[in-house]
Amino acid sequence: MSTYEGLTVAQLKQELTARGLALSGKKADLIERLQVKPKDIVIEDVVIEAELESSQETSPWQRSMKEFLALPIPVIIVTGLLVTGGLGYIGYELVSAFLDDEVDYPELIEFNSGRAREYADTLVGYGHAEWKGRMSGSQEERNVAQYIHDTFEELGYEATLESFSVPMFSIISAPTLQLCVPGNTPFVQSCGFLDTNRQITDYEHRTEVVLQGFSGTRTLNFNDADLVNLGNGSEEADWDLASDNIGLVFLEGGGFASNTYLYSKAAEYGLAALLIVSSYNCDKVEADNCVPIFKGVGVDEVKAANGGSMPDDIAFMMISSKAGNEIWDAVNNSGGKVSLSTNVQNTGNLDVYVPCGKWQGISDELIMAGGHHDTVYHGPGAIDDTSGSATVLELATTFSEMLTGNARPAKTMMFCTWGGEEEGLWGSTSWVEAHQQELRDNLRLYVNLDMNHVDPDFDERGNALTLFSNYEADITHVKAIAAIYQTEKSEVASKYTINFNLLDGAKGDSDGMPYNSDHGPFVYDLGDGENGRAVVCYGSGSWEYHTYADDMTHFNEESLSVSGTIYGTYLRYLAEI
């Protein structure tokens, strides 16, 4: 009798868990898996060494390679997993060759890209009738959250829909912005009603003018305030001159500082309004223009700068580079004047929503996947983050097809989408806080899908996806499954560059997980002194990010299948389905 046959199934599974091996199967299967030793793996290192030996000069790289090849095969494999940022075909084959005998991975899940696109089309359809977005705290966000909840329920999950009251602004009506070039009519006020020769330019909401996070309410007529050029916002003396007036900031290379800094300065110096001239996406979305985007602010920081409350009477907008240059040229050279209006309630709380679908497992140990269903207020958000929330719905659908009837996975599975992400991760932060004890006790892994998308224009925009984690074991498994994916789904996989990264540092450190999406609270806010475990996918980005143009025009559902299949298969492995 082997040393394993006298162990209970629970003890065998403890041994398997310690070795990172699968837990599925009968007792005999578990024993057999523990008894298997890695078979000898032949790599043509002799050829490589011969080539190194034949070289007339031995470089430091060559010496390192010879020492590297002298290591045992498992060391070579693990080192490759930790050091390599991305795996090509050779790397995939190498990882696969070793891990096939180490880990019994399940079959790749079948991710239905067409169905994911159908979900995306439906989600986009819940946008505001005029502004197109699903802004946090709005009726549109509530409607889409209800749809997601109902979808989970129809799929057979135990569905919940929680709401959380959080600091949030509500846009009552669209902002306006006008430029007046005086007509110089004698004896009348420049740009006044009787200045019949004045020339007025109206700037279009969404394409040329976009409200910024937590803007206040203000109406300024043409002669109510002067326009003060603040440059890039770095000079204190300029801010002082802008007191009670309209500040104009020209962002440089993406911006001198954050919206939080700029809005805090506007509050500190008592500006009437703050206009930021965009330097984002220049010549990408529109030729010869930088389109305005939406950006949020840090509520606590702005409140501190304003004496403990949000400034409720400072208009805060970003405008296109064309509009900004035209306005400043007219003001500086022709005596131009600006009028504007904003109508925003920014001092209260609103409800944001978190729909979840739960499939109870044999144990309460929990694996989760999520993405945010809210968007910026003025855009459909097809990529940010309809792509991620559609992937979550497709994964939930795929697993519901596997878990028919009373089937129970080994671990409990949960799929959620979050409101309030764009204004400060409010939904996921609040949900993690509300479920903190459950997560401390049971969370094994959270998968975050936020813009896990690659634009179909590979030549112009690239074809890369980055899969990253804060735990070495998780990224090792992800790489191994990616190797299988590269082989079995090569027709799709060969189109994309898949990069990997291990970010296991502390919050805020350069080697830590970025706290810029809904994985942040799951990693750093569990409150037990231990970081939660997460894997994340970021795509190659979107020129239309946070603009009116983030619609379905550039949607590439095929790209969702890369992270969807790899991460979905890892969830299947963990759940032992």
C-alpha positions in Angstrom: 0.0 0.0 0.0 1.4 3.4 -0.9 1.7 6.2 1.7 -1.3 7.9 0.2 -3.9 5.1 0.4 -4.3 5.4 4.1 -5.2 9.1 3.8 -8.8 10.4 3.8 -10.1 12.3 0.7 -9.9 15.5 2.6 -6.3 14.8 3.5 -5.5 13.9 -0.1 -7.0 17.2 -1.3 -4.9 19.1 1.2 -1.8 17.4 -0.3 -3.0 18.3 -3.8 -3.7 21.9 -2.8 -0.3 22.3 -1.4 1.2 21.1 -4.7 -1.1 23.3 -6.8 -2.8 20.2 -8.4 -6.4 19.6 -9.4 -8.8 18.3 -6.7 -11.4 16.7 -9.0 -12.1 12.9 -9.3 -12.4 9.8 -7.2 -10.1 8.9 -4.4 -8.1 6.6 -6.7 -7.7 9.5 -9.1 -6.4 11.8 -6.3 -3.8 9.1 -5.2 -2.7 8.6 -8.8 -2.2 12.3 -9.3 0.0 12.5 -6.2 2.1 9.6 -7.3 2.9 10.9 -10.8 6.4 12.3 -11.2 7.3 14.8 -13.9 8.5 12.9 -16.9 11.8 13.7 -18.4 11.5 16.6 -20.7 13.9 16.8 -23.6 14.8 20.3 -24.7 17.3 20.7 -27.5 19.7 22.5 -25.1 22.6 20.5 -26.5 22.1 22.3 -29.8 22.0 25.6 -28.0 25.1 24.8 -26.0 26.9 23.7 -29.1 26.1 27.0 -30.7 27.4 28.8 -27.7 30.5 26.7 -27.5 31.3 27.3 -31.2 31.2 31.1 -30.8 34.6 32.7 -30.9 33.5 35.2 -28.1 31.6 34.3 -25.0 29.4 37.2 -24.1 27.8 37.7 -20.6 24.5 36.7 -22.1 26.0 33.4 -23.5 27.6 32.6 -20.1 24.3 33.3 -18.4 22.4 31.1 -20.9 24.8 28.2 -20.3 24.4 28.5 -16.5 20.6 28.8 -17.0 20.5 25.6 -19.1 22.4 23.7 -16.5 19.6 24.2 -14.0 17.0 21.5 -13.5 14.1 21.7 -15.9 11.5 22.7 -13.3 13.7 25.6 -12.2 14.0 26.7 -15.9 10.2 26.6 -16.3 9.4 28.5 -13.1 12.1 31.1 -13.8 10.7 31.6 -17.3 7.2 32.2 -15.8 8.4 34.8 -13.4 10.8 36.7 -15.7 9.1 36.6 -19.0 6.7 39.5 -19.6 5.1 37.8 -22.6 5.2 34.3 -24.1 5.8 33.6 -27.7 5.1 30.2 -29.3 8.4 28.6 -27.9 7.6 29.9 -24.4 4.0 28.6 -24.6 5.2 25.2 -25.6 7.8 25.1 -22.9 5.3 26.0 -20.1 2.8 23.5 -21.5 5.3 20.7 -21.7 6.2 21.0 -18.1 2.7 21.7 -16.6 0.8 19.0 -18.5 2.2 16.5 -16.1 1.9 18.8 -13.1 -1.6 20.1 -13.3 -4.7 18.5 -14.8 -6.4 21.5 -16.4 -10.0 21.1 -17.6 -11.0 21.7 -21.2 -11.0 25.3 -22.3 -14.5 26.8 -21.9 -16.4 27.7 -25.0 -16.7 31.5 -25.0 -19.4 32.6 -27.4 -18.2 35.9 -28.9 -21.3 36.5 -30.8 -23.4 36.2 -27.7 -21.1 38.6 -25.9 -21.7 41.2 -28.6 -25.5 40.7 -28.2 -25.1 41.4 -24.5 -23.0 44.5 -25.3 -25.6 45.8 -27.8 -28.3 45.4 -25.1 -26.3 47.1 -22.5 -25.5 50.1 -24.7 -29.3 50.3 -25.5 -29.9 51.3 -21.8 -28.1 54.6 -22.3 -29.6 58.0 -21.8 -31.9 59.0 -24.7 -29.9 62.2 -25.4 -26.5 61.8 -23.7 -26.2 58.0 -24.4 -24.4 57.2 -21.1 -25.3 55.1 -18.1 -24.1 57.5 -15.4 -23.7 56.3 -11.9 -26.8 57.0 -9.8 -29.0 57.7 -12.8 -32.2 56.0 -13.8 -30.2 54.5 -16.7 -27.8 52.9 -14.4 -30.6 51.5 -12.2 -32.3 50.1 -15.3 -29.2 48.4 -16.6 -28.5 46.9 -13.2 -32.0 45.5 -13.0 -31.5 44.0 -16.5 -28.3 42.3 -15.4 -29.9 41.1 -12.2 -32.8 39.6 -14.2 -30.4 37.9 -16.6 -28.5 36.3 -13.7 -31.9 35.1 -12.3 -33.0 33.7 -15.7 -29.7 31.8 -15.9 -30.4 30.0 -12.7 -28.3 32.0 -10.3 -29.3 33.2 -6.9 -29.6 36.9 -7.9 -29.3 39.9 -5.7 -29.5 43.6 -6.4 -27.9 45.8 -3.7 -27.8 49.6 -3.6 -25.4 51.9 -1.8 -25.9 55.5 -1.0 -22.6 57.3 -2.0 -21.5 60.9 -2.8 -22.7 61.5 -6.3 -23.7 64.3 -8.6 -26.8 64.5 -10.7 -26.9 66.4 -14.0 -30.2 68.3 -14.2 -29.7 69.7 -17.7 -27.0 69.9 -20.4 -24.3 72.6 -20.0 -24.0 75.5 -22.4 -21.0 77.4 -23.6 -20.9 80.4 -25.9 -18.3 82.8 -27.3 -19.1 86.3 -28.3 -17.0 88.5 -30.5 -18.3 92.1 -29.9 -19.8 94.0 -32.8 -18.6 97.4 -31.5 -22.0 99.0 -31.8 -21.6 102.6 -30.5 -22.9 103.5 -27.1 -23.9 99.9 -26.1 -22.3 97.3 -23.9 -20.0 95.0 -25.8 -21.8 91.6 -26.4 -24.9 93.0 -24.7 -28.4 92.5 -26.2 -28.2 95.8 -28.1 -24.8 95.0 -29.6 -26.5 93.9 -32.9 -23.3 93.2 -34.7 -22.0 90.7 -32.2 -21.0 87.3 -33.4 -22.0 84.4 -31.1 -20.6 80.8 -31.4 -22.4 78.0 -29.6 -20.3 75.0 -28.6 -22.0 71.6 -28.8 -22.4 69.5 -25.7 -20.7 66.1 -25.7 -18.5 66.8 -28.8 -17.1 70.2 -27.7 -18.1 70.6 -24.1 -18.2 68.0 -21.4 -19.0 68.4 -17.7 -16.3 67.2 -15.2 -17.0 65.2 -12.1 -18.9 67.1 -9.4 -19.2 70.4 -11.3 -21.4 72.8 -9.5 -24.2 75.0 -10.8 -23.5 78.4 -12.3 -24.8 80.7 -14.9 -22.5 83.5 -16.3 -23.6 86.0 -18.9 -21.1 87.6 -21.3 -20.2 90.4 -19.1 -20.4 88.7 -15.7 -16.8 87.4 -15.6 -13.5 87.7 -17.4 -11.6 84.8 -18.8 -8.1 84.3 -17.2 -5.5 82.1 -18.9 -4.0 79.9 -16.2 -1.5 78.2 -18.5 -1.0 74.7 -17.3 -2.3 75.6 -13.8 1.0 75.5 -12.1 1.4 79.2 -11.1 -0.3 80.3 -7.9 -0.3 84.0 -9.0 -2.5 83.1 -12.0 -5.0 81.4 -9.8 -5.2 84.5 -7.6 -6.0 86.6 -10.7 -8.8 84.2 -11.6 -10.8 84.7 -8.4 -14.5 85.3 -9.2 -13.6 84.8 -12.9 -13.4 82.0 -15.4 -10.1 80.1 -15.4 -8.8 78.5 -18.6 -6.3 75.7 -18.3 -4.4 74.3 -21.2 -3.4 70.7 -20.5 0.0 69.7 -21.6 0.9 66.1 -22.5 -2.2 64.8 -20.9 -2.3 67.4 -18.2 -0.1 69.3 -15.7 -2.1 67.8 -12.8 -5.2 65.9 -12.0 -8.8 67.1 -12.1 -8.7 66.8 -8.3 -5.8 69.3 -8.1 -7.4 71.7 -10.6 -10.8 71.7 -9.0 -9.3 72.0 -5.5 -7.4 75.1 -6.7 -10.6 76.5 -8.2 -12.3 76.1 -4.8 -9.4 77.5 -2.9 -9.2 80.7 -5.0 -13.0 81.1 -5.4 -13.3 80.8 -9.2 -16.7 81.2 -10.8 -15.9 78.6 -13.5 -13.0 76.4 -14.7 -12.5 75.4 -18.3 -9.9 72.7 -19.2 -8.7 72.5 -22.8 -8.3 68.9 -23.8 -5.0 67.5 -24.9 -6.2 63.9 -25.1 -6.7 61.7 -28.2 -5.4 64.5 -30.5 -6.0 63.8 -34.2 -7.3 60.3 -33.2 -11.1 60.7 -32.8 -11.3 63.9 -34.9 -8.7 65.3 -37.3 -6.9 68.4 -36.0 -8.7 68.3 -32.7 -8.4 66.9 -29.2 -11.9 65.8 -28.1 -12.9 66.5 -24.5 -13.3 63.6 -22.1 -14.9 63.1 -18.7 -12.8 62.8 -15.6 -13.8 62.5 -12.0 -12.3 64.1 -8.9 -11.3 62.9 -5.4 -14.2 64.0 -3.3 -12.4 64.1 0.0 -9.6 66.2 -1.4 -11.9 68.8 -3.0 -14.0 69.0 0.1 -10.9 69.7 2.2 -9.8 72.5 -0.2 -13.3 74.0 0.1 -13.6 74.0 3.9 -15.3 70.7 4.3 -18.0 70.7 1.5 -18.2 70.4 -2.2 -18.1 73.8 -4.0 -21.7 73.9 -5.4 -21.3 77.0 -7.5 -18.2 76.5 -9.6 -18.9 75.4 -13.2 -16.3 72.7 -14.2 -16.0 71.7 -17.9 -13.5 70.3 -20.4 -13.6 71.7 -23.9 -12.1 70.6 -27.2 -8.7 72.0 -28.3 -10.4 73.7 -31.2 -12.9 75.4 -28.9 -10.2 76.3 -26.4 -7.9 77.9 -29.0 -10.7 79.7 -30.7 -12.0 81.1 -27.4 -8.6 82.3 -26.2 -7.7 83.8 -29.5 -11.0 85.8 -29.6 -10.7 86.9 -26.0 -7.0 87.9 -26.3 -7.2 89.6 -29.7 -10.8 90.7 -30.2 -12.2 91.4 -26.8 -14.2 88.2 -26.9 -16.4 87.2 -23.9 -17.7 83.9 -22.7 -21.1 82.9 -21.3 -21.9 79.5 -19.8 -24.3 77.6 -17.7 -24.2 74.4 -15.7 -27.1 72.8 -13.7 -25.7 70.1 -11.5 -26.7 68.9 -8.0 -23.3 67.9 -6.5 -23.6 68.0 -2.7 -25.8 65.0 -1.9 -25.8 61.2 -2.1 -27.3 59.0 -4.7 -27.8 55.2 -4.9 -25.5 53.1 -7.1 -26.2 49.5 -7.8 -24.5 46.1 -7.7 -26.3 43.1 -9.2 -24.8 39.7 -8.5 -25.5 36.1 -9.5 -24.4 33.4 -7.1 -24.1 29.6 -7.6 -23.6 27.9 -4.3 -20.7 25.4 -4.3 -20.0 22.4 -2.1 -17.8 24.8 0.0 -18.2 28.5 0.7 -14.8 29.2 -0.8 -15.5 31.9 -3.3 -14.4 32.7 -6.8 -15.7 35.9 -8.5 -15.7 37.7 -11.8 -16.8 41.3 -12.3 -16.7 44.5 -14.3 -18.5 47.9 -14.1 -21.8 48.5 -15.9 -21.8 52.3 -15.5 -20.2 54.6 -18.1 -19.3 58.3 -18.4 -22.5 60.3 -18.6 -22.0 61.6 -22.2 -21.0 58.4 -24.1 -22.3 54.9 -24.7 -19.2 53.3 -23.1 -19.0 50.4 -25.6 -15.4 49.7 -24.6 -15.3 51.3 -21.2 -16.8 49.1 -19.8 -19.6 47.5 -21.8 -16.9 45.2 -23.1 -16.1 44.0 -19.6 -19.6 43.7 -18.3 -20.7 41.8 -21.5 -17.8 39.4 -20.9 -19.0 38.9 -17.3 -22.5 38.1 -18.6 -21.1 35.7 -21.2 -19.1 33.9 -18.6 -22.1 33.6 -16.3 -24.1 32.2 -19.3 -21.4 29.7 -20.1 -21.1 28.4 -16.6 -24.9 28.2 -16.2 -24.8 25.8 -19.2 -22.3 23.6 -17.4 -24.0 23.7 -14.1 -27.4 22.4 -15.1 -30.0 21.1 -12.7 -28.6 20.7 -9.1 -25.0 20.5 -10.1 -22.7 22.1 -7.6 -19.1 23.2 -8.2 -16.5 22.6 -5.5 -16.3 26.3 -4.8 -19.0 28.9 -4.8 -19.1 31.0 -8.0 -20.3 34.6 -8.2 -20.6 37.1 -11.0 -21.2 40.8 -10.3 -21.2 44.1 -12.0 -20.5 47.4 -10.4 -22.0 50.9 -10.5 -20.1 54.0 -9.5 -16.8 53.0 -11.0 -16.2 56.1 -13.1 -16.6 58.5 -10.2 -14.5 56.7 -7.6 -15.0 52.9 -7.5 -18.0 53.6 -5.3 -20.0 50.4 -6.0 -17.2 47.8 -5.6 -15.8 49.7 -2.6 -19.1 49.7 -0.8 -19.9 46.1 -1.7 -16.5 44.9 -0.4 -17.1 46.8 2.8 -20.6 45.4 3.3 -19.3 41.8 2.6 -15.9 42.2 4.2 -16.2 39.3 6.7 -17.5 36.9 4.0 -14.6 37.9 1.7 -12.0 37.6 4.4 -13.1 34.1 5.2 -13.8 32.8 1.8 -12.5 34.8 -1.2 -10.1 32.7 -3.3 -9.9 34.9 -6.4 -11.5 37.9 -8.0 -11.3 38.4 -11.8 -11.7 42.0 -13.0 -12.7 42.7 -16.6 -12.4 46.4 -17.4 -11.7 47.3 -21.1 -10.4 43.7 -21.8 -10.8 44.7 -25.4 -8.6 45.2 -28.5 -9.7 47.5 -31.3 -10.0 45.7 -34.7 -7.6 48.1 -36.3 -4.4 46.2 -35.3 -2.1 48.1 -37.6 -2.9 51.5 -36.1 -3.8 50.6 -32.5 -1.9 47.4 -31.7 -3.1 44.0 -30.7 -1.9 43.5 -27.2 -3.7 42.3 -24.0 -2.1 42.3 -20.6 -3.0 39.6 -18.0 -1.7 40.4 -14.5 -2.1 39.3 -11.0 -0.8 40.0 -7.5 -0.2 36.4 -6.7 2.6 34.3 -8.3 0.6 31.0 -8.3 -2.3 32.6 -10.1 -0.3 34.2 -12.9 1.6 30.9 -13.3 -1.7 29.0 -13.8 -2.9 31.7 -16.1 0.3 31.4 -18.2 -0.1 27.7 -18.4 -3.7 27.9 -19.6 -2.7 30.6 -22.1 -0.2 28.0 -23.5 -3.1 25.6 -24.0 -5.2 28.3 -25.5 -2.4 29.3 -27.9 -2.3 25.7 -29.2 -6.0 24.8 -29.2 -7.4 28.2 -30.3 -4.5 29.2 -32.5 -6.7 30.8 -35.2 -7.7 33.5 -32.8 -4.8 33.4 -30.4 -2.2 34.0 -33.1 -3.8 37.4 -33.8 -3.1 38.8 -30.4 0.0 39.5 -28.3 -0.6 38.3 -24.7 1.6 39.9 -22.0 1.8 38.8 -18.4 2.7 40.7 -15.3 3.1 39.9 -11.6 2.4 42.9 -9.4 2.7 41.8 -5.8 3.8 45.0 -4.2 2.1 47.2 -1.7 -0.7 49.6 -2.6 0.7 52.7 -4.3 4.1 51.1 -5.0 5.4 50.8 -8.6 5.2 47.0 -8.4 1.8 46.9 -6.8 -1.6 46.5 -8.4 -2.9 49.7 -9.8 -5.8 51.0 -7.7 -7.7 52.3 -10.8 -10.5 49.8 -11.3 -12.8 47.5 -9.3 -10.1 45.0 -8.4 -8.6 47.6 -6.1 -10.9 47.1 -3.1 -10.7 43.3 -3.4 -6.9 43.4 -3.3 -6.2 46.1 -0.7 -9.4 46.8 1.3 -10.3 43.5 2.9 -9.0 44.8 6.2 -7.5 41.7 7.6 -3.8 42.5 7.0 -3.7 40.2 4.0 -4.2 41.2 0.4 -6.9 39.6 -1.6 -6.1 37.7 -4.7 -7.1 39.1 -8.1 -6.4 38.6 -11.8 -7.0 41.5 -14.2 -7.1 42.0 -18.0 -6.4 45.3 -19.7 -6.7 45.6 -23.5 -4.8 47.9 -25.8 -6.9 50.9 -24.9 -9.3 53.0 -26.9 -8.8 56.3 -28.6 -12.4 57.0 -27.9 -12.0 56.5 -24.2 -14.4 58.6 -22.2 -15.6 60.5 -25.2 -18.9 60.7 -27.1 -17.4 58.4 -29.7 -17.1 55.3 -27.5 -19.8 53.4 -29.4 -20.1 50.0 -31.0 -18.3 51.2 -34.2 -14.9 49.8 -33.0 -16.3 46.9 -30.9 -14.3 43.7 -31.5 -16.1 40.9 -29.7 -13.5 38.4 -30.8 -10.9 40.1 -28.6 -13.1 39.4 -25.5 -12.7 35.7 -26.1 -9.0 35.8 -25.3 -9.3 36.9 -21.6 -12.8 35.3 -21.4 -11.5 31.9 -22.4 -8.3 32.0 -20.4 -9.8 33.4 -17.2 -13.0 31.4 -17.6 -11.0 28.2 -17.9 -9.0 29.2 -14.8 -12.3 29.7 -12.9 -13.4 26.3 -14.2 -10.2 24.8 -12.9 -10.6 26.4 -9.5 -14.3 25.4 -9.3 -13.5 21.9 -10.4 -16.2 21.7 -13.1 
